[in-house]
Amino acid sequence: MMDAVHIRRFDRPTRLLHIVVMSTFLGLSATGLPLLFSDAPWSRMLAALFGGFHGAGLVHRFFGATLLLAIVWHIGNVFWRAFVRGERGLFWGPTSMVPQPRDAVQLGQHITWFVGAGPRPRFEHFAYWEKFDYWAVLWGTALMGAAGLVLWFPVAAADVLPGWMFNVALFVHGAEATLAIGFIFVIHFFNGHLRPGKFPMDLVMFTGSVPEDEFREERAGEYSRLVATGGLAAVTAPAPSAALSYRGHLIGTAGLTIGLVLVAFILYAVLR
Amino acid sequence: MVTRILFRVLLTTACLLLGQSGVAGAGQSAPKPPANDDCLACHGDPDAKRANGTHVAVDASVFGASRHGALACVDCHADLATLAEFPHADPLKKVNCASCHDDVGATYHDSIHAKAREKSGLNVAPVCADCHGRHDIRGKADPKSRVAHAQVPVTCGVCHDGIKLRYDAGVHAAALRQGNARAPVCADCHTAHAIQRADSDASRLRATAECGSCHTSVVESFTRTFHGKVTQLGSARVAACADCHGAHDILPASNPASSISPRNLQTTCGRCHTGANARFVQYDPHPNPRDYQRSKVLWWANRFYWVLIPGCFAFFGLHSVLWAWRSRRDARAHRDGIR
């Protein structure tokens, strides 16, 4: 498998962005959950890991600011690629992250395939659930970031917003956090890593490339297009080095473990 | 002067007689402790005084009706039990209530009142008798007791007169005057024996819990706020009940003098949030997402997420389960095919 031909899916900046989003998300979850579940028996213990509530608050703000900066950088980068470098297909086309009619069709096809009533859809560069993940993170960061800034600087926010918006901001911040944490630590973990065929984790986001046979099966649409346009050679890459795979396993395991432990905490608080 | 001399004569005679009967009854070695009547022979005189003129009279009827009425004088004045000579020299040792009430004694020992006496030498700080009385001790269930619920503000007010004036102006004193037996008095928030500095973290957190013992729904709504959640996490550095409502002179928002009167809100919020403006104080410190009239936007946000979150998890949950099922079936078919 190490010697197999690989197909490059994610460049270095993208992988770095994923690691920044992933680590800040884990940090934000671990420091925010004590407040969201302040009456849970583990809340003080979890906050104590960060030096108590005030320490957790500081770490939360640090991670929040970092994530916001990363997202702002990403948006800037997308627009720079589109309008300065003139990259094509960023907003529409087979490799675009923007939802397209094909995604709705493929969702239907995928479910048909689940129940054994049709063939597996021929996915392109990004499948519909990956686009959902991406836009959920973007939308969630924008909304939670805005709400977080209002709660961070309430006096300044009151220059333009009525005070009852602080109530809404705290509620939305908590509800969106519940959604995001539940979605990432359960659905995204499953779709990306834990489902049969990928278990225990998919290294592609950490190494950047995927074995060609796996790519041919999972991204049949993109594979045929690349073969037809002669673009396959441009994305062919050597297998990732042992060191890179090891690092990917390490980061992936750490992320999955922290996430699943936090899910266990939430389930305990909700179900007790 | 004449009465004084007369008293001395009487006292000496009485004690001589007592001493003789004591020796006759108890043998030679251990002196028999004096009975209450023996003590009252001298202290029963309403004019009984020490040499320095301070009163030492005990009203037998008052003592008899007190909580300790069944006790012997020597049960508390323990050093009298081993004295052979009467009248005894004054003063006696201080009574140690903790010889019976040891648990309360230990609690009191760590309180601010005990520390004021023992560490700071503040001798006006109260000991047991200052609040409970001496020979007239009554249980707190007795309405005539100094520590009866309704009497507590009066008792504390002997020293804390200025606070008592403010308390009397507030809603809790008004409720107490109207006969509300649950209206809080000093000890409900400050405790009786374990009193600590009111600005200590433990006191601040305790007081908030105490408010919640009556104002349940109000404290429940408070725990939905950032202030409430941080307080629940054990931090006392954010606003809790008393920071906005005041402690002793709590007034309803309708009263212009209240800290939560609309005209004072900017000042009250501004104590922590420097520069709080008129828009800032539209914040709801006690929100209820299920109360449409109170906060419409919050109500809608609550509705929205109650659809979005379960909807999202239901859809993608089912999606994942089906996907897993299909992938496992395919993997098994693949394996069987190879075999």
Interface residues (C-beta under 8 A of the other chain):
Chain A: P34 L35 L36 S38 D39 S43 R44 A47 G52 F53 H54 H110 I111 W113 F114 V115 G116 W129 L151 P154 V155 A158 D159 L161 P162 G163 W164 M165 F166 N167 V168 L170 F171 V172 A175 E176 T178 L179 G182 F183 V186 I187 F190 N191 R195 P196 G197
Chain B: T223 T225 F226 G228 K229 V230 Q232 L233 G234 S235 R237 H273 T274 G275 A276 N277 R279 F280 V281 Q282 Y283 D284 P287 P289 S295 V297 L298 A301 N302 Y305 L308 I309 C312 F313 F316 G317 H319 S320 L322 W323 A324 W325 R326 S327 R328 R329 A331
